[in-house]
């Protein structure tokens, strides 16, 4: 009778470990899939940036430094390999595009150009989609981090190489600008 109880307890423990491990794998894969969704939107964004820069160049020849910064940020983003590198490169591109938007206010003819308006609309749409998939990525990351850090999964997570993952956040250098209330001028 004791042998049966020991076998049942061992079987329950084995199935619990298998269940916890499978859940951690599922959560990790969900996070990776969420970042793949971000990659799709970033790819569309990267493809639009050269078109936007080329359109703006015709109007803003003397804004060369800004356009070069946007192009360099796009290049860094395209060549990033790890999730953390892609997040950092995307933050650089977001910052460069924000500078471009501010500069464009000085060109009323450009703001009326149909090609520019179409590109700007597409870029705006992609930015909205990026915001949505970033939220989903952070949600998937939070679920994985919760599973990795809560008992009893935390014991097995360390043994199987699972660890807390980074969220998709803005860089500290950009935080002050984001937290500042926008200026509205009429």
Secondary structure as UniProt FT lines:
FT   HELIX           2..59
FT   HELIX           61..63
FT   HELIX           64..79
FT   HELIX           83..104
FT   TURN            105..106
FT   HELIX           108..112
FT   HELIX           114..149
FT   TURN            151..152
FT   HELIX           153..159
FT   TURN            160..161
FT   HELIX           172..179
//
